[in-house]
């Protein structure tokens, strides 16, 4: 991979001209709040997470990114990176052809940058000047708008600190990434400019801040990067060797988006299960479809688990009592909800396992592999592979190995799994949208609200429904179509694939947010009908978790309150805020054990 030319002159001149024509008018924004910087809350400052390159979890990345947990590199991780760095230097000294070091990158891959020992005075000066210039130039990479989530930038940095333990990074580069995380120096990073085959421009912005170029936030306050480093007591990086490549040749931006996607969607799916349980209670449903005998006839692990989880939530409720008014079969959207939600959980688990592998392995080109011998794998002894063999010497501490060009930056299957999860969310979303509407049909509810509530009670109850759930569903449904695969041959046709992971992960995270908004209206519907069922028969039991969730909701959305006294904002937004502030695990924790994930493979030949 190579750095893309993102600033063609003709485009630049066009932008300047348009900016001049419209500079007298301020930019129009629909929501000012969305454009504000979102600093983290340092709730885990006392926690330190050890990065080994082997076992980082998405939850740990979230603790670092969102909660301010500190990081340290394990001795093993530091040694692995130091060995790769030494092998890189030794390989050049032995005149092994090394992509993006003693040779150029991209369409310059056959261009000789220098020859011989990189530590000679002449080559040292060349490399120091070259690397510093490249790091400084990173301030011009990418394109706005800026990333407003401090947590997202910190997640990028945390993941790269972990995966860079496989790369030939100089020890000062390794250390400054750790120091910036621990002292909360967060570079200003542009959100666009990556095609998903290595997030070069994104990491270029971070690299610029390391040498004091551009701007950064120090503990949430924006300032010049040089000042942020100074206030944090961090000496600007003096890059050397192939430090730029070691830092920026990674998919850490996409991986960071996927990590935050996993965290937020886990909370969504937990709430989806609890709200579905409340829907069943509000509908006075027949719950035979989620019973263990029925599920055993089609034993998909995640579907069976999800049905058992819902059944456990409503255990002890009135749905297991005899009721002559209860119909034999609910609408499809109610009966099949556990299938759709269980399938979403399965897609989530597949994505989780893929993210776990990707943030604990190398996606860098070239692959620097100390310790390998010609006997490590049969092909290594062939003439083609021996061209890239490093015999070992003083610069590598005597260690031998190989340095290979590769395509480990191609972010598949992760890119597919992000879209598969988005599709699973839309398939879950359609049942949520439909079951909201089914409550309007007395064929399923048996009674109408007017049969149970007097006019005053109906007037003072929370209002919901209308066009809004359908509007939200239609917006979510559009995300069910995947991003069209692209293959635009750029950089002299060398780079002819694009993975669009920026677009895919952004869409997935938006789908999660839209699903929360849709679920808020589902919760309004379920809670309304639970109140009706209770009024019908005050002795009815809802089960512990649904009852506690209903009681908590009533603290912010009272069951009976004159309209003039309710918040002067859409009630669905009030419930959305409730869902965000109160994880479903607050009301239902534990339950059936979920299926186990795939074991995490160990990167590198063992």
C-alpha positions in Angstrom: 0.0 0.0 0.0 1.1 3.6 -0.5 0.0 7.0 0.5 -2.8 8.3 -1.8 -2.7 11.6 -3.6 -5.8 13.1 -2.2 -5.3 16.7 -3.3 -5.4 17.0 -7.1 -4.8 20.6 -8.0 -7.9 21.1 -10.1 -10.1 19.9 -7.2 -8.2 22.1 -4.8 -8.8 25.2 -6.9 -12.5 24.4 -7.3 -12.8 24.1 -3.5 -11.0 27.4 -3.0 -13.3 29.1 -5.5 -16.5 27.7 -4.0 -15.3 28.6 -0.5 -14.6 32.2 -1.6 -18.1 32.6 -3.3 -19.9 31.5 -0.2 -17.6 32.7 2.6 -20.0 35.5 3.5 -22.7 33.0 4.7 -22.2 30.7 7.7 -22.7 27.0 6.9 -26.2 25.8 7.6 -26.5 23.0 10.1 -29.6 21.1 11.1 -28.3 20.0 14.5 -25.6 22.1 16.1 -25.1 19.5 18.8 -23.9 16.8 16.4 -21.0 19.0 15.4 -19.6 19.4 18.9 -16.6 17.5 20.2 -17.5 14.6 22.4 -14.8 14.2 25.1 -14.6 11.0 27.1 -15.5 10.4 30.8 -12.5 9.2 32.7 -14.2 6.7 34.9 -11.4 4.1 34.8 -8.3 6.1 35.3 -7.0 3.7 37.9 -7.2 0.7 35.6 -4.3 -0.4 33.4 -4.7 -2.8 30.5 -1.7 -4.8 29.4 -1.3 -5.0 25.6 0.2 -8.3 24.6 -0.8 -8.4 20.9 -2.5 -11.7 21.7 -5.6 -11.3 23.8 -7.0 -7.7 23.7 -10.9 -7.8 23.8 -13.3 -5.3 22.4 -14.5 -4.6 25.9 -11.0 -3.6 26.9 -10.7 -1.3 23.9 -13.9 0.4 25.1 -12.5 0.8 28.6 -9.4 2.5 27.1 -11.3 4.5 24.5 -14.4 5.7 26.4 -13.4 5.4 30.0 -9.8 6.5 30.1 -8.2 3.2 31.2 -4.4 3.3 30.8 -2.3 0.9 28.8 1.1 -0.7 29.0 2.9 -3.0 26.7 3.9 -6.5 27.9 7.6 -7.4 27.8 6.7 -10.0 25.1 5.0 -7.4 22.9 7.9 -4.9 23.2 10.4 -7.7 22.4 8.4 -8.9 19.4 8.3 -5.3 18.0 12.0 -4.8 18.8 12.9 -8.1 17.0 10.9 -7.0 13.9 12.7 -3.6 14.0 16.1 -5.2 14.2 15.3 -7.6 11.4 14.2 -4.7 9.2 17.5 -2.9 9.7 19.5 -6.0 9.2 17.6 -7.0 6.1 18.4 -3.6 4.5 22.0 -4.0 5.5 22.1 -7.4 3.7 20.5 -5.7 0.7 17.3 -7.7 0.9 14.7 -5.9 -1.1 12.2 -4.5 1.4 8.9 -2.9 0.3 8.3 0.6 1.7 11.8 0.8 3.2 14.8 0.5 0.9 12.3 0.4 -2.0 9.4 2.7 -2.6 5.7 1.9 -2.1 2.8 1.5 -4.5 3.8 2.3 -8.0 7.3 3.1 -6.7 7.8 -0.4 -5.4 10.8 -1.0 -7.7 12.5 2.4 -6.9 15.6 2.1 -4.8 15.4 4.5 -1.9 18.8 3.7 -0.4 21.3 0.8 -0.4 23.2 -1.0 2.4 23.2 -0.5 6.1 20.5 2.0 7.2 22.5 3.1 10.2 25.5 4.6 8.3 25.7 8.3 8.8 24.6 9.0 5.2 21.6 6.7 5.4 20.7 7.7 8.9 20.4 11.3 7.8 18.4 10.4 4.7 16.0 8.3 6.7 15.5 10.7 9.6 14.8 13.6 7.2 12.5 11.5 5.0 10.5 10.1 8.0 10.2 13.5 9.7 8.9 15.0 6.5 6.4 12.3 6.0 5.1 12.5 9.5 4.7 16.2 9.2 3.0 15.9 5.9 0.4 13.7 7.6 -1.3 16.9 8.8 -2.6 17.4 5.3 -4.0 13.9 4.9 -7.7 13.0 4.8 -10.8 15.2 4.5 -13.4 16.5 6.8 -15.5 16.5 8.8 -13.3 15.9 11.8 -14.0 12.9 14.0 -15.9 14.3 16.9 -15.8 11.3 19.1 -12.6 11.4 21.3 -13.4 7.7 22.1 -13.1 6.7 18.4 -9.7 8.3 18.0 -8.5 6.7 21.2 -9.8 3.3 20.1 -7.8 3.7 16.9 -4.7 4.5 18.9 -5.2 1.6 21.4 -5.7 -1.0 18.6 -2.7 0.2 16.7 -0.6 0.1 19.9 -1.6 -3.5 20.3 -1.2 -4.6 16.6 2.0 -2.6 16.1 3.8 -5.0 18.4 4.0 -7.2 15.3 5.5 -4.4 13.1 9.0 -3.0 12.7 8.4 0.1 14.6 11.2 2.0 16.4 11.0 1.8 20.2 10.3 5.6 20.4 7.3 5.2 18.1 5.9 2.3 20.2 6.3 4.4 23.3 4.8 7.6 22.2 1.6 5.9 21.2 1.3 4.5 24.7 2.2 7.9 26.3 -0.4 9.8 24.3 -3.1 7.4 25.3 -2.1 7.5 29.0 -1.8 11.3 29.2 -4.8 11.9 27.0 -3.3 13.6 24.0 -5.9 13.0 21.3 -5.0 14.2 17.8 -7.5 16.0 15.6 -8.3 13.4 12.9 -10.3 13.7 9.7 -13.1 11.3 9.1 -12.7 10.7 5.4 -9.9 9.8 3.0 -9.6 6.1 3.5 -10.7 3.5 1.0 -10.5 0.6 3.5 -7.4 -1.0 2.2 -5.3 0.4 5.0 -6.4 3.6 6.8 -3.4 5.5 5.8 -4.7 9.0 5.9 -6.4 8.5 9.3 -3.2 7.3 10.9 -1.3 10.0 9.1 -3.2 12.6 11.1 -2.2 10.8 14.3 1.5 10.6 13.1 1.5 14.4 12.5 0.5 15.1 16.1 3.3 12.9 17.3 5.9 15.2 15.8 4.0 18.3 16.9 2.2 19.2 13.7 -1.5 20.1 13.4 -3.8 20.2 16.4 -4.7 17.9 19.2 -6.9 17.8 22.3 -5.1 17.7 25.7 -7.6 16.4 28.3 -10.4 17.6 26.1 -9.1 21.1 25.3 -8.1 21.8 21.7 -4.7 23.4 21.1 -1.7 23.0 18.7 -0.3 19.5 18.9 3.1 20.8 19.9 1.6 22.5 22.9 -0.5 19.4 23.8 2.7 17.3 23.8 4.5 19.8 25.9 1.7 20.1 28.5 1.6 16.3 28.7 5.3 16.1 29.2 5.9 14.1 26.0 8.9 14.7 23.8 7.9 14.9 20.1 8.8 11.8 18.1 12.0 11.6 16.1 11.0 8.9 13.6 13.4 6.7 11.9 13.7 3.7 9.5 10.1 2.7 8.3 8.2 4.3 11.2 5.6 6.0 8.9 4.8 2.7 7.3 4.7 0.9 10.7 2.2 3.4 12.0 -0.2 4.1 9.1 -0.3 0.7 7.3 -3.3 -0.6 9.3 -7.1 -0.9 9.3 -7.3 0.4 12.9 -9.9 3.1 11.9 -12.3 0.4 10.7 -11.4 -1.9 13.6 -12.1 0.9 16.1 -15.5 1.6 14.5 -16.3 -2.1 14.7 -15.3 -2.2 18.4 -17.7 0.7 19.2 -20.3 -1.0 17.0 -20.0 -4.2 19.0 -20.3 -2.4 22.4 -23.3 -0.3 21.4 -25.1 -3.1 19.5 -24.7 -5.5 22.5 -26.7 -3.0 24.5 -29.2 -2.7 21.7 -29.8 -6.4 21.5 -30.1 -6.8 25.2 -32.8 -4.1 25.2 -34.5 -5.7 22.1 -34.9 -8.9 24.1 -36.3 -7.2 27.1 -38.7 -5.1 25.1 -39.9 -8.2 23.2 -40.6 -9.8 26.5 -42.7 -6.8 27.5 -44.4 -6.9 24.1 -45.5 -10.5 24.8 -46.9 -9.3 28.2 -48.7 -6.4 26.6 -50.2 -8.6 23.8 -51.2 -11.4 26.3 -49.4 -13.7 23.9 -49.3 -17.4 23.5 -45.7 -18.1 24.1 -45.5 -21.7 22.8 -43.2 -20.6 19.8 -40.4 -19.8 22.2 -40.7 -22.9 24.4 -37.9 -25.4 24.6 -39.7 -28.3 22.9 -40.5 -26.1 19.9 -37.0 -24.7 19.7 -35.5 -28.2 19.9 -37.1 -29.0 16.6 -34.8 -26.5 14.8 -31.8 -26.3 17.1 -29.8 -23.3 15.9 -27.6 -22.5 18.9 -28.2 -18.7 19.0 -31.9 -19.0 18.2 -32.5 -21.6 20.9 -30.5 -19.5 23.4 -32.4 -16.3 22.6 -35.8 -18.0 23.0 -34.7 -19.5 26.3 -33.5 -16.0 27.4 -36.9 -14.4 26.6 -38.7 -17.3 28.3 -36.6 -16.8 31.4 -37.5 -13.1 31.5 -41.3 -13.8 31.5 -41.0 -16.8 33.8 -43.6 -16.6 36.6 -45.7 -14.1 34.7 -49.4 -14.3 34.0 -48.7 -15.6 30.5 -48.4 -19.1 31.9 -51.8 -18.9 33.7 -54.9 -20.1 32.0 -56.8 -17.3 30.1 -59.8 -18.1 28.0 -59.4 -14.8 26.1 -55.8 -15.6 25.0 -55.7 -16.4 21.3 -53.9 -19.5 20.0 -51.4 -17.7 17.7 -50.0 -14.2 17.6 -49.0 -12.3 14.4 -45.9 -13.5 12.6 -43.9 -10.5 13.7 -44.5 -11.5 17.4 -44.0 -15.2 16.9 -40.8 -14.8 14.9 -39.1 -12.1 16.9 -36.8 -14.6 18.7 -35.7 -16.0 15.4 -34.8 -12.5 14.1 -33.2 -11.4 17.3 -31.4 -14.6 17.8 -30.1 -14.3 14.3 -28.9 -10.8 15.0 -27.1 -12.1 18.1 -25.4 -14.8 15.9 -24.3 -12.1 13.4 -23.0 -10.1 16.4 -21.0 -13.0 17.7 -19.5 -13.7 14.2 -18.4 -10.0 14.1 -17.1 -10.1 17.6 -14.9 -13.1 16.8 -13.6 -11.5 13.7 -12.8 -8.2 15.4 -11.0 -10.1 18.2 -8.7 -11.8 15.6 -8.1 -8.6 13.6 -7.1 -6.5 16.7 -4.7 -9.2 17.8 -2.8 -9.7 14.6 -0.9 -7.9 11.8 -2.5 -6.1 8.9 0.8 -4.4 7.8 2.7 -4.6 4.6 5.5 -5.8 4.6 5.3 -8.6 7.1 8.5 -8.7 9.2 8.9 -12.1 10.7 11.9 -12.7 12.9 12.7 -16.2 14.0 11.6 -18.0 10.9 14.0 -20.4 9.2 13.9 -22.2 5.9 12.4 -25.2 7.7 9.5 -23.3 9.2 7.3 -23.9 6.1 8.2 -25.9 3.0 8.0 -22.9 0.6 10.6 -20.9 2.5 13.5 -22.9 1.2 12.6 -22.2 -2.5 14.7 -19.7 -4.5 11.8 -17.3 -4.7 11.3 -17.1 -1.0 15.0 -17.1 -0.1 15.3 -13.7 -1.9 13.6 -12.3 1.2 15.5 -14.2 3.8 17.5 -12.2 6.3 20.5 -14.2 7.6 20.9 -12.2 10.7 23.6 -10.0 12.2 24.5 -7.3 14.7 21.4 -5.1 13.8 19.0 -8.0 14.5 20.8 -9.3 17.5 21.9 -12.3 15.4 18.3 -13.3 14.6 17.3 -14.4 11.2 13.9 -14.2 9.5 12.0 -13.2 6.4 10.4 -9.9 5.2 7.5 -10.4 2.8 5.2 -8.2 0.7 1.6 -9.2 1.3 -2.1 -8.3 1.2 -2.9 -8.6 4.9 -4.3 -5.0 4.8 -7.3 -6.3 2.8 -10.0 -6.2 5.5 -11.9 -9.3 4.7 -13.8 -11.2 6.1 -14.3 -8.4 8.6 -15.8 -6.0 6.0 -18.3 -8.7 5.0 -19.3 -9.4 8.6 -19.9 -5.7 9.4 -22.4 -5.7 6.5 -23.9 -9.1 7.5 -24.6 -7.6 11.0 -26.2 -4.5 9.4 -28.4 -6.8 7.4 -29.3 -8.8 10.5 -30.3 -5.5 12.2 -32.7 -4.6 9.4 -34.2 -8.0 9.5 -34.8 -7.5 13.2 -36.0 -4.0 12.6 -38.8 -5.1 10.4 -40.4 -7.3 13.1 -40.1 -4.5 15.6 -41.8 -2.1 13.2 -44.6 -4.6 12.5 -45.3 -5.7 16.0 -45.8 -2.0 17.0 -48.6 -1.8 14.4 -50.2 -5.2 15.3 -51.2 -3.7 18.7 -53.6 -1.5 16.8 -55.6 -4.6 15.7 -58.1 -6.0 18.3 -58.0 -9.3 16.4 -54.7 -9.8 18.3 -55.2 -7.8 21.4 -58.8 -9.0 21.8 -59.6 -5.7 23.5 -59.3 -2.0 22.6 -57.9 0.6 24.9 -61.4 2.2 25.1 -62.7 -1.1 26.5 -60.5 -0.8 29.5 -59.6 2.9 29.9 -62.0 5.8 30.4 -61.7 8.9 28.3 -59.6 10.8 31.0 -57.2 8.0 31.3 -56.7 7.7 27.6 -56.1 11.4 27.4 -53.5 11.5 30.1 -51.6 8.3 28.9 -48.4 8.7 26.9 -49.1 9.2 23.2 -47.2 7.2 20.6 -47.3 5.7 17.2 -48.5 7.7 14.2 -46.2 8.0 11.2 -42.9 8.0 13.1 -42.2 4.3 13.6 -42.8 3.7 9.9 -40.6 6.7 9.0 -37.8 5.3 11.2 -38.2 1.8 9.8 -38.0 3.0 6.2 -34.7 4.8 7.0 -33.4 1.7 8.6 -34.6 -0.6 5.8 -32.4 1.3 3.2 -29.3 0.0 5.1 -30.2 -3.6 4.2 -28.7 -3.1 0.8 -24.9 -3.7 0.9 -22.3 -1.2 -0.3 -21.6 -2.1 -3.9 -18.1 -3.7 -4.2 -15.7 -1.3 -5.9 -12.5 -1.8 -7.9 -11.2 1.6 -9.1 -7.7 1.1 -10.5 -5.7 4.0 -8.9 -2.0 4.7 -8.2 -0.9 3.7 -11.7 -3.4 0.8 -11.5 -1.4 -0.9 -8.7 -4.1 -0.3 -6.1 -7.3 -1.6 -7.8 -9.4 -2.7 -4.8 -11.4 -0.7 -2.3 -13.1 -2.2 0.7 -15.2 0.9 1.8 -14.9 -0.1 5.4 -15.4 3.6 6.5 -18.8 3.6 4.8 -19.7 0.1 6.0 -18.9 0.7 9.6 -20.5 4.2 9.7 -23.7 2.7 8.2 -23.7 -0.1 10.7 -23.3 2.3 13.7 -26.1 4.4 12.3 -28.3 1.3 11.9 -27.7 0.6 15.6 -28.8 4.1 16.5 -31.9 4.0 14.3 -32.7 0.6 15.8 -32.6 2.2 19.3 -35.0 4.9 18.1 -37.4 2.3 16.7 -37.1 0.2 19.8 -38.0 3.3 21.9 -41.4 3.4 20.2 -41.8 -0.3 20.7 -41.2 0.1 24.4 -43.8 2.9 24.5 -46.3 0.5 22.9 -45.4 -2.5 25.1 -45.5 -0.4 28.3 -48.9 1.1 27.3 -50.4 -2.3 26.9 -48.8 -3.7 30.0 -50.7 -1.0 31.9 -53.9 -2.1 30.2 -53.4 -5.7 31.2 -52.7 -4.7 34.8 -55.9 -2.6 34.9 -57.8 -5.6 33.4 -56.6 -7.8 36.2 -54.5 -6.2 39.0 -53.3 -9.6 40.2 -51.4 -10.2 37.0 -47.6 -10.7 37.4 -45.2 -9.6 34.7 -42.1 -11.3 35.9 -39.2 -9.5 37.7 -37.3 -7.9 34.8 -40.2 -6.6 32.8 -41.9 -5.2 35.9 -38.7 -3.4 37.0 -38.1 -2.0 33.6 -41.7 -0.7 33.4 -41.3 0.9 36.9 -38.1 2.6 35.8 -39.6 3.9 32.6 -42.5 5.4 34.6 -40.1 7.6 36.4 -39.4 9.5 33.2 -42.6 8.8 31.3 -45.5 8.7 33.8 -48.5 6.5 33.0 -50.9 9.3 33.8 -49.9 12.9 33.3 -51.7 15.8 31.6 -50.1 16.6 28.3 -49.2 20.2 29.4 -47.0 18.7 32.1 -45.1 16.4 29.8 -41.6 17.3 28.4 -41.7 19.7 25.5 -40.0 17.3 23.2 -41.0 14.2 21.3 -41.8 11.4 23.7 -39.9 8.9 21.6 -36.7 10.9 22.2 -37.3 10.8 25.9 -37.6 7.0 25.8 -34.5 6.8 23.6 -32.6 8.7 26.2 -33.9 6.3 28.8 -32.6 3.3 26.9 -29.2 4.9 26.5 -29.0 5.8 30.2 -30.2 2.5 31.5 -28.7 -0.7 30.1 -31.1 -3.6 30.0 -28.7 -5.6 32.1 -29.7 -3.3 35.0 -33.0 -5.1 35.0 -32.0 -8.5 33.6 -28.6 -10.0 34.2 -27.5 -13.5 33.8 -29.9 -15.9 32.3 -29.0 -18.8 30.0 -25.4 -19.1 29.0 -24.8 -17.9 25.4 -23.1 -20.1 22.9 -19.3 -20.0 23.1 -17.3 -18.0 20.6 -14.5 -19.3 18.4 -11.1 -19.8 20.0 -8.8 -16.9 19.2 -5.9 -18.1 17.0 -2.4 -17.0 17.8 -0.9 -14.8 15.0 2.3 -16.0 13.3 3.8 -19.5 12.6 3.9 -21.5 15.8 
